[in-house]
């Protein structure tokens, strides 16, 4: 998506005489050569690796009882180390796509080996412990090979660990300490992403942390918790996006994600506030706060961060419709609600047009002459 937009912009600038065609080709070639650039072939290789992993597991499982115990252990060890040695050789001959696929198969074999050996020797533990060990193995592979694919795999395994710990604890955080280790796993994934330059995998860590916070609130809702989410999110958002903030340059190095996810955390907190509200007046007051936060996000970071801008639009529109339904819909009935909703959406459209026009004028003024 980004490359297509970049190519369209280059073509437009070339037609206007603002950019030389040779320079545009060179910049596109440099972008295409980046390790993090999306390539359909690499994605298909990873999918093929996952399918091969599944076939190996099914083949072993189907004949598991027929194999001697020593042969089982030796076969698992051979699969894990064989694919990792193959990945090392493929990296050496600069076949990074095939190397990533080999690492995925080797890490999948490691996870399968954990489960099969645990079953074979009746080792104590449960699925969450196995998932944590599997996650640790993926992290070691990611660091050893500096592999972006393994960073993404570690992010996926962190989610698997969270899901299994939730299930085994009966969705009760006080009964299982492992649920409180989820933020540490998210931090580890972020560090792996920075070390391996796996930009897209960072979303797995951010979403994991947000989901963990949302689950904690759902499990133990309170006004103080909602306030903590809203305040911490707002402080983080202003630190990441407000011009003049000493942390803004650091956040900008990570792209749009820090501002977007801190803004999402702020809105999550205000949504929790609204859930805690008792009475129409309090609900309208918290709704007005949500509207102000949405406008604040658009005003502070909307011009540079499209993700924040669209999230702000969605939050603003959704909150207005919700307030219209709560305050006027019940009094006017269904037809009145749709009438009010139509007027609200028209007002939102007018406001968005004005905001977009203001942002366009601001970018034009700030552009170097």
Order of alpha helices (4+ residues) and beta strands (2+ residues): alpha-alpha-alpha-alpha-alpha-alpha-alpha-alpha-alpha-alpha-alpha-alpha-alpha-alpha-alpha
